[in-house]
């Protein structure tokens, strides 16, 4: 006949006077415990610090720890379907504080220099017109923030199926804005062009604005893709 497992109906205590460690329901209360392996089927609530050499599982809340990941030293870490993964083609050098991108870098705006050392900013912009009104504004920038502007404009008349590519440069000194259209190419070469572009100064808004305008040759729907280089003041 097998003997019953050793037990106590009232739980277990230590020390004198007694301090209960295990109550009659099997709950454990201890200031410190050392276990080999622990399996928990329910929730674990910790009011202090939880320290571990390795942790496997999901965590909700604040974490103060380092994570170990595979991959090249210096590679950026990104969210790959909820998992931390290294971007092998994007490397950060913490000595030179530089970033190397091996393949394509895509951005709406790119700047060279920071703060007072900022030299220029390159950005892309799209616009449309559907009338032949004069001097329609395609882009504006505060005159106090720039000293020169470069524009590359690709204008496409959707109805006439004609295209015009124009390059302009402008110099800005306060309210004095001068510009030069470096060149224009039309496609097909027999087309009358898509529009006439100008760079103007418009008062208002503190220091005023430098504007790129167009007077379209037709009232057709026309799309404009514009690459803008702003040389910073």
TISEZA-609579 format. One record per atom (N, C-alpha, C): residue number from 1; residue in three letters; atom name; z negated, x, y. Coordinates in steps of 0.2 Angstrom, whole numbers, padded with zeros to 4 digits. Layout:
TISEZA-609579
   seq   type   atom      up    east   north
   NUM    Ala     CA       Z       X       Y
...
***
This chain:
TISEZA-609579
   seq   type   atom      up    east   north
     1    Unk      N    0000    0004   -0006
     1    Unk     CA    0000    0000    0000
     1    Unk      C    0000    0004    0006
     2    Unk      N    0005    0003    0011
     2    Unk     CA    0005    0007    0017
     2    Unk      C    0000    0005    0022
     3    Unk      N   -0002    0011    0025
     3    Unk     CA   -0008    0009    0030
     3    Unk      C   -0004    0007    0037
     4    Unk      N   -0008    0003    0041
     4    Unk     CA   -0005    0002    0048
     4    Unk      C   -0005    0008    0052
     5    Unk      N    0000    0008    0057
     5    Unk     CA    0000    0014    0062
     5    Unk      C   -0006    0014    0066
     6    Unk      N   -0009    0020    0068
     6    Unk     CA   -0015    0021    0071
     6    Unk      C   -0014    0017    0078
     7    Unk      N   -0019    0013    0080
     7    Unk     CA   -0018    0010    0086
     7    Unk      C   -0025    0008    0089
     8    Unk      N   -0025    0005    0095
     8    Unk     CA   -0031    0003    0098
     8    Unk      C   -0029   -0004    0102
     9    Unk      N   -0033   -0009    0100
     9    Unk     CA   -0031   -0015    0103
     9    Unk      C   -0032   -0015    0111
    10    Unk      N   -0037   -0011    0113
    10    Unk     CA   -0038   -0011    0120
    10    Unk      C   -0035   -0006    0124
    11    Unk      N   -0031   -0002    0121
    11    Unk     CA   -0027    0004    0124
    11    Unk      C   -0031    0010    0123
    12    Unk      N   -0029    0015    0127
    12    Unk     CA   -0032    0022    0126
    12    Unk      C   -0034    0025    0133
    13    Unk      N   -0040    0029    0133
    13    Unk     CA   -0043    0032    0139
    13    Unk      C   -0044    0039    0138
    14    Unk      N   -0045    0043    0144
    14    Unk     CA   -0046    0050    0143
    14    Unk      C   -0052    0051    0148
    15    Unk      N   -0056    0056    0147
    15    Unk     CA   -0061    0058    0152
    15    Unk      C   -0067    0054    0152
    16    Unk      N   -0073    0056    0155
    16    Unk     CA   -0079    0052    0155
    16    Unk      C   -0081    0053    0163
    17    Unk      N   -0082    0047    0166
    17    Unk     CA   -0081    0040    0164
    17    Unk      C   -0073    0039    0162
    18    Unk      N   -0072    0035    0158
    18    Unk     CA   -0065    0034    0155
    18    Unk      C   -0060    0032    0160
    19    Unk      N   -0054    0035    0160
    19    Unk     CA   -0048    0033    0164
    19    Unk      C   -0043    0031    0159
    20    Unk      N   -0041    0025    0160
    20    Unk     CA   -0036    0022    0156
    20    Unk      C   -0029    0025    0157
    21    Unk      N   -0026    0027    0151
    21    Unk     CA   -0019    0030    0151
    21    Unk      C   -0014    0025    0148
    22    Unk      N   -0016    0022    0143
    22    Unk     CA   -0011    0017    0140
    22    Unk      C   -0015    0010    0139
    23    Unk      N   -0012    0005    0142
    23    Unk     CA   -0016   -0001    0142
    23    Unk      C   -0014   -0005    0135
    24    Unk      N   -0017   -0011    0135
    24    Unk     CA   -0016   -0015    0129
    24    Unk      C   -0009   -0017    0127
    25    Unk      N   -0004   -0017    0133
    25    Unk     CA    0003   -0019    0132
    25    Unk      C    0007   -0013    0131
    26    Unk      N    0004   -0007    0131
    26    Unk     CA    0008   -0001    0130
    26    Unk      C    0011    0002    0136
    27    Unk      N    0009    0000    0142
    27    Unk     CA    0010    0003    0148
    27    Unk      C    0007    0010    0150
    28    Unk      N    0010    0015    0152
    28    Unk     CA    0007    0021    0153
    28    Unk      C    0006    0023    0160
    29    Unk      N    0000    0025    0162
    29    Unk     CA   -0002    0027    0169
    29    Unk      C   -0004    0034    0168
    30    Unk      N   -0001    0039    0172
    30    Unk     CA   -0003    0046    0172
    30    Unk      C    0000    0050    0178
    31    Unk      N   -0005    0054    0180
    31    Unk     CA   -0003    0058    0186
    31    Unk      C    0003    0063    0184
    32    Unk      N    0003    0065    0178
    32    Unk     CA    0007    0070    0176
    32    Unk      C    0008    0070    0168
    33    Unk      N    0015    0070    0166
    33    Unk     CA    0016    0069    0159
    33    Unk      C    0022    0074    0157
    34    Unk      N    0022    0077    0151
    34    Unk     CA    0027    0081    0149
    34    Unk      C    0030    0079    0143
    35    Unk      N    0037    0077    0143
    35    Unk     CA    0040    0075    0137
    35    Unk      C    0046    0079    0135
    36    Unk      N    0048    0079    0129
    36    Unk     CA    0054    0082    0127
    36    Unk      C    0060    0078    0129
    37    Unk      N    0061    0073    0126
    37    Unk     CA    0066    0068    0127
    37    Unk      C    0063    0061    0129
    38    Unk      N    0066    0058    0134
    38    Unk     CA    0064    0051    0135
    38    Unk      C    0070    0046    0136
    39    Unk      N    0069    0041    0132
    39    Unk     CA    0074    0036    0132
    39    Unk      C    0071    0030    0136
    40    Unk      N    0075    0027    0141
    40    Unk     CA    0072    0021    0145
    40    Unk      C    0077    0016    0145
    41    Unk      N    0075    0010    0142
    41    Unk     CA    0080    0005    0141
    41    Unk      C    0080    0000    0148
    42    Unk      N    0075    0001    0152
    42    Unk     CA    0075   -0003    0158
    42    Unk      C    0076    0001    0164
    43    Unk      N    0072   -0001    0169
    43    Unk     CA    0073    0003    0176
    43    Unk      C    0067    0008    0176
    44    Unk      N    0069    0013    0180
    44    Unk     CA    0064    0019    0181
    44    Unk      C    0063    0019    0189
    45    Unk      N    0057    0017    0191
    45    Unk     CA    0055    0017    0198
    45    Unk      C    0051    0023    0199
    46    Unk      N    0053    0027    0204
    46    Unk     CA    0049    0033    0206
    46    Unk      C    0047    0033    0214
    47    Unk      N    0041    0033    0215
    47    Unk     CA    0039    0033    0222
    47    Unk      C    0038    0040    0225
    48    Unk      N    0038    0045    0221
    48    Unk     CA    0038    0052    0224
    48    Unk      C    0045    0055    0223
    49    Unk      N    0045    0062    0222
    49    Unk     CA    0051    0066    0220
    49    Unk      C    0053    0066    0213
    50    Unk      N    0059    0066    0212
    50    Unk     CA    0062    0066    0205
    50    Unk      C    0066    0072    0204
    51    Unk      N    0064    0077    0201
    51    Unk     CA    0067    0084    0200
    51    Unk      C    0070    0085    0193
    52    Unk      N    0076    0087    0193
    52    Unk     CA    0079    0088    0186
    52    Unk      C    0084    0094    0187
    53    Unk      N    0085    0098    0181
    53    Unk     CA    0090    0103    0181
    53    Unk      C    0097    0100    0181
    54    Unk      N    0098    0095    0177
    54    Unk     CA    0104    0091    0177
    54    Unk      C    0103    0084    0177
    55    Unk      N    0107    0080    0180
    55    Unk     CA    0107    0073    0181
    55    Unk      C    0113    0070    0179
    56    Unk      N    0113    0065    0174
    56    Unk     CA    0119    0062    0172
    56    Unk      C    0118    0054    0173
    57    Unk      N    0123    0051    0177
    57    Unk     CA    0122    0044    0178
    57    Unk      C    0124    0042    0185
    58    Unk      N    0123    0036    0187
    58    Unk     CA    0124    0033    0193
    58    Unk      C    0118    0033    0197
    59    Unk      N    0119    0034    0204
    59    Unk     CA    0113    0034    0208
    59    Unk      C    0114    0030    0214
    60    Unk      N    0110    0026    0216
    60    Unk     CA    0110    0022    0223
    60    Unk      C    0104    0024    0227
    61    Unk      N    0106    0026    0233
    61    Unk     CA    0101    0028    0238
    61    Unk      C    0102    0035    0241
    62    Unk      N    0097    0038    0243
    62    Unk     CA    0098    0045    0246
    62    Unk      C    0097    0050    0241
    63    Unk      N    0101    0055    0242
    63    Unk     CA    0100    0061    0237
    63    Unk      C    0100    0067    0241
    64    Unk      N    0095    0072    0240
    64    Unk     CA    0094    0078    0243
    64    Unk      C    0095    0083    0237
    65    Unk      N    0101    0086    0236
    65    Unk     CA    0103    0090    0230
    65    Unk      C    0110    0093    0231
    66    Unk      N    0111    0098    0227
    66    Unk     CA    0118    0101    0227
    66    Unk      C    0121    0098    0220
    67    Unk      N    0128    0098    0221
    67    Unk     CA    0131    0095    0215
    67    Unk      C    0136    0101    0212
    68    Unk      N    0137    0102    0206
    68    Unk     CA    0141    0107    0203
    68    Unk      C    0148    0104    0201
    69    Unk      N    0153    0107    0204
    69    Unk     CA    0160    0104    0202
    69    Unk      C    0164    0110    0200
    70    Unk      N    0169    0108    0197
    70    Unk     CA    0174    0113    0194
    70    Unk      C    0179    0114    0200
    71    Unk      N    0183    0119    0199
    71    Unk     CA    0189    0121    0204
    71    Unk      C    0188    0127    0208
    72    Unk      N    0193    0128    0212
    72    Unk     CA    0193    0134    0216
    72    Unk      C    0188    0135    0221
    73    Unk      N    0185    0140    0222
    73    Unk     CA    0180    0141    0227
    73    Unk      C    0183    0140    0234
    74    Unk      N    0180    0136    0238
    74    Unk     CA    0182    0134    0245
    74    Unk      C    0187    0128    0245
    75    Unk      N    0188    0125    0239
    75    Unk     CA    0193    0119    0239
    75    Unk      C    0189    0113    0242
    76    Unk      N    0193    0109    0246
    76    Unk     CA    0190    0103    0248
    76    Unk      C    0188    0098    0242
    77    Unk      N    0183    0094    0244
    77    Unk     CA    0181    0089    0239
    77    Unk      C    0183    0082    0241
    78    Unk      N    0186    0078    0237
    78    Unk     CA    0188    0072    0239
    78    Unk      C    0186    0066    0234
    79    Unk      N    0187    0060    0236
    79    Unk     CA    0185    0054    0232
    79    Unk      C    0191    0053    0228
    80    Unk      N    0191    0054    0221
    80    Unk     CA    0196    0053    0216
    80    Unk      C    0194    0047    0212
    81    Unk      N    0196    0041    0214
    81    Unk     CA    0194    0035    0210
    81    Unk      C    0186    0035    0209
    82    Unk      N    0182    0036    0214
    82    Unk     CA    0175    0036    0213
    82    Unk      C    0172    0042    0211
    83    Unk      N    0176    0048    0209
    83    Unk     CA    0173    0054    0207
    83    Unk      C    0174    0059    0211
    84    Unk      N    0170    0064    0212
    84    Unk     CA    0170    0070    0216
    84    Unk      C    0175    0075    0213
    85    Unk      N    0181    0076    0216
    85    Unk     CA    0186    0081    0214
    85    Unk      C    0188    0086    0219
    86    Unk      N    0190    0092    0217
    86    Unk     CA    0192    0097    0221
    86    Unk      C    0200    0096    0223
    87    Unk      N    0201    0097    0229
    87    Unk     CA    0208    0097    0231
    87    Unk      C    0211    0104    0231
    88    Unk      N    0214    0106    0226
    88    Unk     CA    0216    0113    0224
    88    Unk      C    0220    0116    0230
    89    Unk      N    0224    0112    0233
    89    Unk     CA    0229    0115    0238
    89    Unk      C    0226    0115    0245
    90    Unk      N    0220    0113    0246
    90    Unk     CA    0217    0113    0253
    90    Unk      C    0211    0117    0252
    91    Unk      N    0211    0123    0255
    91    Unk     CA    0206    0128    0254
    91    Unk      C    0202    0130    0261
    92    Unk      N    0196    0130    0261
    92    Unk     CA    0192    0132    0267
    92    Unk      C    0189    0139    0267
    93    Unk      N    0190    0143    0271
    93    Unk     CA    0187    0150    0272
    93    Unk      C    0181    0150    0276
    94    Unk      N    0175    0150    0274
    94    Unk     CA    0169    0150    0278
    94    Unk      C    0168    0156    0282
    95    Unk      N    0171    0162    0281
    95    Unk     CA    0171    0168    0285
    95    Unk      C    0175    0167    0291
    96    Unk      N    0181    0166    0290
    96    Unk     CA    0186    0165    0296
    96    Unk      C    0186    0158    0299
    97    Unk      N    0183    0153    0296
    97    Unk     CA    0182    0146    0298
    97    Unk      C    0189    0143    0298
    98    Unk      N    0193    0145    0293
    98    Unk     CA    0200    0142    0293
    98    Unk      C    0202    0138    0287
    99    Unk      N    0207    0134    0288
    99    Unk     CA    0209    0129    0282
    99    Unk      C    0216    0131    0281
   100    Unk      N    0217    0132    0274
   100    Unk     CA    0224    0133    0272
   100    Unk      C    0226    0127    0268
   101    Unk      N    0232    0124    0270
   101    Unk     CA    0235    0118    0266
   101    Unk      C    0242    0121    0263
   102    Unk      N    0242    0121    0256
   102    Unk     CA    0248    0124    0253
   102    Unk      C    0254    0119    0253
   103    Unk      N    0253    0113    0254
   103    Unk     CA    0259    0108    0254
   103    Unk      C    0259    0104    0260
   104    Unk      N    0261    0098    0260
   104    Unk     CA    0262    0094    0266
   104    Unk      C    0256    0092    0270
   105    Unk      N    0256    0093    0277
   105    Unk     CA    0250    0090    0281
   105    Unk      C    0253    0084    0285
   106    Unk      N    0250    0079    0284
   106    Unk     CA    0252    0073    0288
   106    Unk      C    0247    0070    0293
   107    Unk      N    0249    0069    0299
   107    Unk     CA    0245    0067    0304
   107    Unk      C    0249    0063    0309
   108    Unk      N    0246    0059    0313
   108    Unk     CA    0249    0055    0319
   108    Unk      C    0248    0060    0325
   109    Unk      N    0243    0064    0325
   109    Unk     CA    0242    0068    0331
   109    Unk      C    0240    0075    0328
   110    Unk      N    0242    0081    0332
   110    Unk     CA    0240    0087    0330
   110    Unk      C    0239    0091    0336
   111    Unk      N    0233    0095    0337
   111    Unk     CA    0231    0098    0343
   111    Unk      C    0230    0106    0341
   112    Unk      N    0232    0110    0346
   112    Unk     CA    0231    0117    0345
   112    Unk      C    0226    0119    0351
   113    Unk      N    0221    0122    0348
   113    Unk     CA    0215    0124    0353
   113    Unk      C    0210    0118    0354
   114    Unk      N    0204    0120    0355
   114    Unk     CA    0199    0115    0356
   114    Unk      C    0195    0116    0363
   115    Unk      N    0193    0110    0366
   115    Unk     CA    0189    0111    0372
   115    Unk      C    0194    0114    0377
   116    Unk      N    0191    0118    0381
   116    Unk     CA    0194    0121    0387
   116    Unk      C    0200    0126    0384
   117    Unk      N    0200    0127    0378
   117    Unk     CA    0206    0131    0375
   117    Unk      C    0211    0127    0372
   118    Unk      N    0211    0121    0373
   118    Unk     CA    0216    0117    0370
   118    Unk      C    0223    0118    0374
   119    Unk      N    0228    0119    0371
   119    Unk     CA    0234    0121    0374
   119    Unk      C    0239    0115    0374
   120    Unk      N    0240    0112    0368
   120    Unk     CA    0245    0106    0367
   120    Unk      C    0242    0102    0362
   121    Unk      N    0245    0096    0362
   121    Unk     CA    0244    0090    0357
   121    Unk      C    0251    0087    0356
   122    Unk      N    0252    0087    0349
   122    Unk     CA    0259    0084    0347
   122    Unk      C    0257    0077    0344
   123    Unk      N    0261    0072    0346
   123    Unk     CA    0259    0066    0343
   123    Unk      C    0266    0062    0342
   124    Unk      N    0266    0057    0338
   124    Unk     CA    0272    0053    0336
   124    Unk      C    0271    0046    0339
   125    Unk      N    0276    0042    0341
   125    Unk     CA    0275    0036    0344
   125    Unk      C    0281    0032    0342
   126    Unk      N    0281    0025    0341
   126    Unk     CA    0286    0021    0340
   126    Unk      C    0286    0015    0345
   127    Unk      N    0292    0013    0347
   127    Unk     CA    0292    0007    0352
   127    Unk      C    0299    0003    0351
   128    Unk      N    0299   -0002    0354
   128    Unk     CA    0305   -0007    0353
   128    Unk      C    0307   -0010    0360
   129    Unk      N    0313   -0011    0361
   129    Unk     CA    0315   -0015    0367
   129    Unk      C    0320   -0021    0364
   130    Unk      N    0321   -0026    0368
   130    Unk     CA    0326   -0031    0366
   130    Unk      C    0328   -0035    0373
   131    Unk      N    0329   -0031    0378
   131    Unk     CA    0332   -0033    0384
   131    Unk      C    0335   -0026    0387
   132    Unk      N    0339   -0028    0392
   132    Unk     CA    0342   -0022    0396
   132    Unk      C    0339   -0021    0403
   133    Unk      N    0333   -0023    0404
   133    Unk     CA    0329   -0022    0410
   133    Unk      C    0328   -0015    0411
   134    Unk      N    0328   -0013    0418
   134    Unk     CA    0328   -0006    0420
   134    Unk      C    0321   -0004    0419
   135    Unk      N    0320    0003    0417
   135    Unk     CA    0314    0007    0417
   135    Unk      C    0308    0003    0414
   136    Unk      N    0310    0002    0407
   136    Unk     CA    0305   -0001    0403
   136    Unk      C    0300    0005    0400
   137    Unk      N    0294    0004    0401
   137    Unk     CA    0289    0009    0399
   137    Unk      C    0289    0010    0391
   138    Unk      N    0290    0016    0389
   138    Unk     CA    0290    0017    0381
   138    Unk      C    0283    0021    0380
   139    Unk      N    0281    0025    0385
   139    Unk     CA    0275    0029    0383
   139    Unk      C    0272    0031    0390
   140    Unk      N    0265    0031    0390
   140    Unk     CA    0262    0034    0396
   140    Unk      C    0256    0038    0394
   141    Unk      N    0254    0043    0399
   141    Unk     CA    0248    0047    0398
   141    Unk      C    0245    0048    0405
   142    Unk      N    0239    0049    0405
   142    Unk     CA    0235    0051    0411
   142    Unk      C    0238    0057    0414
   143    Unk      N    0240    0057    0421
   143    Unk     CA    0243    0063    0424
   143    Unk      C    0238    0068    0425
   144    Unk      N    0231    0066    0425
   144    Unk     CA    0226    0071    0426
   144    Unk      C    0225    0075    0420
   145    Unk      N    0227    0073    0414
   145    Unk     CA    0226    0077    0408
   145    Unk      C    0231    0081    0405
   146    Unk      N    0237    0081    0409
   146    Unk     CA    0243    0086    0406
   146    Unk      C    0246    0090    0412
   147    Unk      N    0249    0095    0410
   147    Unk     CA    0253    0099    0415
   147    Unk      C    0260    0099    0414
   148    Unk      N    0262    0097    0408
   148    Unk     CA    0269    0097    0406
   148    Unk      C    0270    0093    0400
   149    Unk      N    0276    0090    0399
   149    Unk     CA    0277    0086    0393
   149    Unk      C    0284    0087    0390
   150    Unk      N    0285    0087    0384
   150    Unk     CA    0291    0087    0380
   150    Unk      C    0292    0081    0376
   151    Unk      N    0298    0078    0377
   151    Unk     CA    0299    0072    0373
   151    Unk      C    0306    0073    0369
   152    Unk      N    0305    0071    0362
   152    Unk     CA    0311    0070    0358
   152    Unk      C    0312    0063    0356
   153    Unk      N    0317    0059    0359
   153    Unk     CA    0318    0052    0358
   153    Unk      C    0324    0051    0353
   154    Unk      N    0323    0047    0348
   154    Unk     CA    0328    0045    0344
   154    Unk      C    0329    0037    0344
   155    Unk      N    0334    0035    0348
   155    Unk     CA    0334    0028    0349
   155    Unk      C    0340    0025    0345
   156    Unk      N    0339    0019    0342
   156    Unk     CA    0344    0016    0337
   156    Unk      C    0345    0009    0339
   157    Unk      N    0351    0007    0341
   157    Unk     CA    0353    0000    0343
   157    Unk      C    0354   -0003    0336
   158    Unk      N    0350   -0008    0334
   158    Unk     CA    0350   -0011    0328
   158    Unk      C    0357   -0015    0327
   159    Unk      N    0359   -0019    0332
   159    Unk     CA    0364   -0023    0332
   159    Unk      C    0371   -0019    0332
   160    Unk      N    0372   -0015    0337
   160    Unk     CA    0378   -0011    0338
   160    Unk      C    0378   -0005    0333
   161    Unk      N    0373   -0004    0329
   161    Unk     CA    0373    0002    0324
   161    Unk      C    0375    0008    0328
   162    Unk      N    0372    0010    0333
   162    Unk     CA    0373    0016    0337
   162    Unk      C    0366    0020    0338
   163    Unk      N    0367    0026    0338
   163    Unk     CA    0360    0030    0339
   163    Unk      C    0361    0035    0344
   164    Unk      N    0356    0037    0348
   164    Unk     CA    0356    0042    0353
   164    Unk      C    0349    0046    0352
   165    Unk      N    0350    0053    0352
   165    Unk     CA    0345    0057    0352
   165    Unk      C    0345    0061    0358
   166    Unk      N    0339    0061    0362
   166    Unk     CA    0338    0064    0368
   166    Unk      C    0332    0069    0368
   167    Unk      N    0333    0074    0372
   167    Unk     CA    0327    0079    0373
   167    Unk      C    0326    0079    0381
   168    Unk      N    0319    0078    0383
   168    Unk     CA    0318    0079    0390
   168    Unk      C    0311    0083    0390
   169    Unk      N    0311    0087    0396
   169    Unk     CA    0305    0091    0398
   169    Unk      C    0303    0089    0405
   170    Unk      N    0296    0089    0406
   170    Unk     CA    0294    0087    0412
   170    Unk      C    0288    0092    0414
   171    Unk      N    0287    0093    0421
   171    Unk     CA    0282    0097    0424
   171    Unk      C    0278    0092    0428
   172    Unk      N    0271    0093    0428
   172    Unk     CA    0267    0088    0431
   172    Unk      C    0262    0093    0435
   173    Unk      N    0262    0091    0442
   173    Unk     CA    0257    0094    0446
   173    Unk      C    0254    0088    0451
   174    Unk      N    0248    0086    0449
   174    Unk     CA    0245    0080    0453
   174    Unk      C    0250    0074    0452
   175    Unk      N    0252    0071    0458
   175    Unk     CA    0257    0066    0458
   175    Unk      C    0264    0068    0458
   176    Unk      N    0265    0074    0458
   176    Unk     CA    0272    0077    0458
   176    Unk      C    0275    0078    0451
   177    Unk      N    0280    0074    0449
   177    Unk     CA    0282    0075    0442
   177    Unk      C    0290    0076    0442
   178    Unk      N    0292    0082    0440
   178    Unk     CA    0299    0083    0439
   178    Unk      C    0301    0083    0432
   179    Unk      N    0307    0081    0430
   179    Unk     CA    0309    0081    0423
   179    Unk      C    0317    0083    0423
   180    Unk      N    0319    0085    0417
   180    Unk     CA    0326    0087    0415
   180    Unk      C    0327    0085    0408
   181    Unk      N    0333    0081    0408
   181    Unk     CA    0335    0080    0401
   181    Unk      C    0340    0085    0399
   182    Unk      N    0337    0089    0394
   182    Unk     CA    0340    0095    0391
   182    Unk      C    0347    0093    0388
   183    Unk      N    0347    0088    0384
   183    Unk     CA    0353    0086    0381
   183    Unk      C    0353    0079    0377
   184    Unk      N    0358    0076    0376
   184    Unk     CA    0359    0070    0372
   184    Unk      C    0365    0070    0367
   185    Unk      N    0364    0068    0361
   185    Unk     CA    0369    0067    0356
   185    Unk      C    0369    0060    0354
   186    Unk      N    0376    0057    0354
   186    Unk     CA    0377    0050    0352
   186    Unk      C    0380    0050    0346
   187    Unk      N    0378    0045    0342
   187    Unk     CA    0382    0044    0335
   187    Unk      C    0383    0036    0335
   188    Unk      N    0390    0034    0333
   188    Unk     CA    0395    0039    0333
   188    Unk      C    0397    0042    0340
   189    Unk      N    0401    0048    0340
   189    Unk     CA    0402    0051    0346
   189    Unk      C    0406    0047    0351
   190    Unk      N    0409    0042    0349
   190    Unk     CA    0413    0037    0354
   190    Unk      C    0408    0032    0357
   191    Unk      N    0402    0031    0355
   191    Unk     CA    0398    0026    0357
   191    Unk      C    0396    0027    0365
   192    Unk      N    0394    0022    0369
   192    Unk     CA    0392    0023    0376
   192    Unk      C    0385    0025    0376
   193    Unk      N    0382    0027    0371
   193    Unk     CA    0374    0028    0371
   193    Unk      C    0370    0022    0370
   194    Unk      N    0364    0023    0370
   194    Unk     CA    0359    0018    0369
   194    Unk      C    0355    0017    0375
   195    Unk      N    0353    0022    0379
   195    Unk     CA    0349    0021    0385
   195    Unk      C    0349    0027    0389
   196    Unk      N    0346    0026    0395
   196    Unk     CA    0345    0031    0400
   196    Unk      C    0337    0032    0401
   197    Unk      N    0335    0038    0400
   197    Unk     CA    0328    0040    0400
   197    Unk      C    0326    0043    0406
   198    Unk      N    0320    0042    0408
   198    Unk     CA    0317    0045    0414
   198    Unk      C    0310    0046    0413
   199    Unk      N    0307    0051    0417
   199    Unk     CA    0300    0053    0417
   199    Unk      C    0298    0052    0424
   200    Unk      N    0293    0048    0425
   200    Unk     CA    0290    0046    0432
   200    Unk      C    0283    0047    0432
   201    Unk      N    0281    0047    0439
   201    Unk     CA    0274    0046    0440
   201    Unk      C    0272    0039    0443
   202    Unk      N    0267    0036    0440
   202    Unk     CA    0265    0029    0442
   202    Unk      C    0258    0029    0445
   203    Unk      N    0257    0028    0451
   203    Unk     CA    0250    0028    0453
   203    Unk      C    0245    0022    0450
   204    Unk      N    0239    0023    0450
   204    Unk     CA    0234    0019    0447
   204    Unk      C    0230    0022    0442
   205    Unk      N    0224    0019    0440
   205    Unk     CA    0220    0021    0435
   205    Unk      C    0217    0028    0436
   206    Unk      N    0215    0029    0442
   206    Unk     CA    0212    0036    0443
   206    Unk      C    0217    0041    0446
   207    Unk      N    0219    0045    0441
   207    Unk     CA    0224    0051    0443
   207    Unk      C    0231    0048    0442
   208    Unk      N    0232    0042    0440
   208    Unk     CA    0239    0040    0439
   208    Unk      C    0242    0041    0432
   209    Unk      N    0248    0039    0431
   209    Unk     CA    0250    0040    0424
   209    Unk      C    0257    0044    0424
   210    Unk      N    0259    0048    0419
   210    Unk     CA    0266    0050    0418
   210    Unk      C    0269    0045    0413
   211    Unk      N    0274    0042    0415
   211    Unk     CA    0277    0038    0410
   211    Unk      C    0284    0040    0408
   212    Unk      N    0286    0038    0402
   212    Unk     CA    0293    0039    0399
   212    Unk      C    0296    0032    0399
   213    Unk      N    0302    0031    0403
   213    Unk     CA    0305    0024    0403
   213    Unk      C    0312    0025    0401
   214    Unk      N    0314    0019    0399
   214    Unk     CA    0321    0018    0397
   214    Unk      C    0325    0012    0400
   215    Unk      N    0331    0013    0402
   215    Unk     CA    0335    0007    0404
   215    Unk      C    0340    0007    0398
   216    Unk      N    0340    0002    0394
   216    Unk     CA    0344    0001    0388
   216    Unk      C    0351   -0001    0391
   217    Unk      N    0356    0001    0387
   217    Unk     CA    0363   -0001    0389
   217    Unk      C    0365   -0008    0386
   218    Unk      N    0361   -0010    0382
   218    Unk     CA    0362   -0017    0379
   218    Unk      C    0355   -0021    0379
   219    Unk      N    0356   -0027    0378
   219    Unk     CA    0349   -0031    0377
   219    Unk      C    0348   -0032    0370
   220    Unk      N    0351   -0028    0365
   220    Unk     CA    0350   -0028    0358
   220    Unk      C    0343   -0026    0356
   221    Unk      N    0341   -0028    0351
   221    Unk     CA    0335   -0025    0348
   221    Unk      C    0336   -0017    0347
   222    Unk      N    0332   -0013    0350
   222    Unk     CA    0332   -0006    0349
   222    Unk      C    0326   -0003    0347
   223    Unk      N    0326    0002    0342
   223    Unk     CA    0320    0005    0340
   223    Unk      C    0320    0012    0343
   224    Unk      N    0314    0014    0344
   224    Unk     CA    0313    0021    0347
   224    Unk      C    0308    0025    0343
   225    Unk      N    0310    0031    0341
   225    Unk     CA    0305    0035    0337
   225    Unk      C    0304    0041    0342
   226    Unk      N    0298    0043    0344
   226    Unk     CA    0297    0047    0350
   226    Unk      C    0292    0053    0347
   227    Unk      N    0294    0059    0348
   227    Unk     CA    0289    0065    0347
   227    Unk      C    0287    0067    0354
   228    Unk      N    0281    0068    0355
   228    Unk     CA    0278    0069    0361
   228    Unk      C    0274    0076    0361
   229    Unk      N    0275    0081    0365
   229    Unk     CA    0271    0086    0366
   229    Unk      C    0268    0087    0373
   230    Unk      N    0261    0086    0373
   230    Unk     CA    0258    0086    0379
   230    Unk      C    0254    0092    0380
   231    Unk      N    0256    0096    0385
   231    Unk     CA    0253    0102    0387
   231    Unk      C    0247    0101    0391
   232    Unk      N    0241    0103    0389
   232    Unk     CA    0235    0100    0392
   232    Unk      C    0233    0104    0398
   233    Unk      N    0230    0100    0403
   233    Unk     CA    0227    0103    0409
   233    Unk      C    0221    0107    0408
***
